[in-house]
Amino acid sequence: MIKKIPLKKIVEFRRKSDKRRKSFVQKLYNPKSSNESGGDYWIRSISAINNAFRENDAKFIYDKLIETEDLYNKSVRSQTRVMYKRNIEILDNYTEFDFSIWRPSIDLKFLPKPKSKSLLEISELPIQILPHQVFSFNVNEVQNIGGIWFVTWLEGFKNEDLGIYAESLFRYLSINYSENFEINPSACKVIDVSAKNSVDFSMIIKGKIPSLIDTTIKSFSGYLNN
């Protein structure tokens, strides 16, 4: 029985050709080692960007950049040096970045994100949703809620890929926080940190990006039953 499916796997599945989708699903729970697939591959750049966003302070970028450059210089293994270099390239792009442009308000209250609430059932599959931050803010005396999710991928995300993240984030917030907050579609934001590209759920509502999450997961589910 499948316990959880990271949302990234759904995005990867959608980008596969029909011929490769079946083998991709079959191999999903017997993964082989990969340069990028390790959960910590991008941790240095994404953790620094996450902290810089939360505190609205680029100091976290500078500190992590110095630390990662030092690790790069000390490293001998070529594969490890490539990993550090890729993280350094991302961090370099954010040393002068204004993180406030991703914030819907100056005053944000950051809320806990229990891992016990991270699974959404979509088409009877447990999809894992792990945004980096969930926050509340006031709009005309109404408590709104939003979230932000930082992602990157060597193959590069398209807007419709990021839309899958944004819609899943909206659903995650709706299920877990809607009793006390109004979900703000514009504040359900996904950032491709490599491209500095931002997509939010309001773009799907307005028809700028197609809604693909249900059809993609339904297709994914069909390969599990074959």
Backbone hydrogen bonds, N-H to C=O, Kabsch-Sander energy under -0.5 kcal/mol:
donor,donor_aa,acceptor,acceptor_aa,energy
5,I,126,P,-2.2
7,L,128,Q,-1.4
9,K,6,P,-1.5
10,I,6,P,-0.8
10,I,7,L,-0.7
11,V,7,L,-1.8
12,E,8,K,-2.7
13,F,9,K,-2.3
14,R,10,I,-1.9
15,R,11,V,-1.2
15,R,12,E,-0.5
16,K,12,E,-0.6
16,K,13,F,-1.4
20,R,17,S,-0.7
21,R,17,S,-1.4
22,K,18,D,-0.7
24,F,20,R,-2.0
25,V,21,R,-2.3
26,Q,22,K,-2.3
27,K,23,S,-2.1
28,L,24,F,-0.6
28,L,25,V,-0.8
30,N,27,K,-1.9
38,G,34,S,-0.8
41,Y,38,G,-1.8
43,I,40,D,-1.1
46,I,42,W,-2.7
47,S,43,I,-2.2
48,A,44,R,-1.1
49,I,45,S,-2.2
50,N,46,I,-2.6
51,N,47,S,-2.3
52,A,48,A,-2.5
53,F,49,I,-2.4
54,R,50,N,-2.5
55,E,51,N,-2.4
56,N,52,A,-1.0
57,D,52,A,-1.6
60,F,57,D,-1.1
61,I,58,A,-1.0
62,Y,58,A,-1.8
63,D,59,K,-2.6
64,K,60,F,-1.9
65,L,61,I,-2.4
66,I,62,Y,-2.3
67,E,63,D,-2.0
68,T,64,K,-2.7
69,E,65,L,-2.5
70,D,66,I,-1.9
71,L,67,E,-1.9
72,Y,68,T,-2.5
73,N,69,E,-2.3
74,K,70,D,-1.5
75,S,71,L,-1.4
81,R,77,R,-2.1
82,V,78,S,-2.1
83,M,79,Q,-1.8
84,Y,80,T,-2.4
85,K,81,R,-2.6
86,R,82,V,-2.4
87,N,83,M,-1.9
88,I,84,Y,-2.6
89,E,85,K,-2.4
90,I,86,R,-1.5
91,L,87,N,-2.5
92,D,88,I,-2.6
93,N,89,E,-0.8
93,N,90,I,-1.0
94,Y,91,L,-2.0
95,T,92,D,-0.8
97,F,94,Y,-0.9
99,F,97,F,-1.0
101,I,98,D,-1.5
102,W,99,F,-1.4
103,R,100,S,-1.3
108,L,106,I,-0.9
109,K,136,S,-2.3
110,F,108,L,-0.6
111,L,134,V,-3.0
117,K,114,P,-1.9
118,S,115,K,-1.7
120,L,118,S,-0.5
120,L,127,I,-2.9
122,I,120,L,-0.8
122,I,125,L,-2.4
125,L,122,I,-1.6
127,I,120,L,-3.4
127,I,125,L,-1.0
128,Q,5,I,-2.5
128,Q,126,P,-0.5
129,I,118,S,-3.4
130,L,128,Q,-0.5
132,H,148,I,-1.5
133,Q,148,I,-1.9
134,V,111,L,-0.5
135,F,146,G,-2.5
136,S,109,K,-2.4
137,F,144,N,-2.0
139,V,142,V,-2.6
142,V,139,V,-1.3
144,N,137,F,-3.3
144,N,142,V,-0.8
145,I,182,E,-2.2
146,G,135,F,-2.7
147,G,187,A,-2.3
148,I,133,Q,-2.1
149,W,189,K,-1.7
151,V,191,I,-2.9
156,G,153,W,-1.1
161,D,158,K,-0.6
162,L,158,K,-2.1
163,G,159,N,-2.0
164,I,160,E,-1.1
164,I,161,D,-0.6
165,Y,161,D,-1.2
166,A,162,L,-2.5
167,E,163,G,-2.7
168,S,164,I,-2.1
169,L,165,Y,-2.4
170,F,166,A,-2.1
171,R,167,E,-2.2
172,Y,168,S,-2.5
173,L,169,L,-2.5
174,S,170,F,-2.3
175,I,171,R,-2.5
176,N,172,Y,-2.0
177,Y,173,L,-2.5
178,S,173,L,-0.5
178,S,174,S,-0.8
180,N,177,Y,-1.3
181,F,177,Y,-1.3
182,E,143,Q,-2.5
183,I,181,F,-0.6
184,N,145,I,-2.4
187,A,184,N,-1.4
188,C,185,P,-1.4
189,K,147,G,-2.5
189,K,187,A,-1.2
190,V,199,V,-3.0
191,I,149,W,-2.8
192,D,190,V,-0.5
192,D,197,N,-3.0
193,V,151,V,-2.3
193,V,191,I,-1.0
196,K,192,D,-1.4
197,N,192,D,-1.6
199,V,190,V,-2.4
201,F,185,P,-1.0
201,F,188,C,-1.2
202,S,185,P,-0.8
203,M,200,D,-1.4
204,I,201,F,-1.0
205,I,201,F,-1.9
206,K,202,S,-2.2
207,G,204,I,-1.3
208,K,203,M,-2.1
209,I,203,M,-1.4
212,L,210,P,-0.7
216,T,212,L,-2.3
217,I,213,I,-2.2
218,K,214,D,-2.4
219,S,215,T,-2.0
220,F,216,T,-2.5
221,S,217,I,-2.7
222,G,218,K,-1.6
223,Y,219,S,-1.1
223,Y,220,F,-0.7
224,L,220,F,-1.0
225,N,221,S,-1.1
226,N,223,Y,-0.7
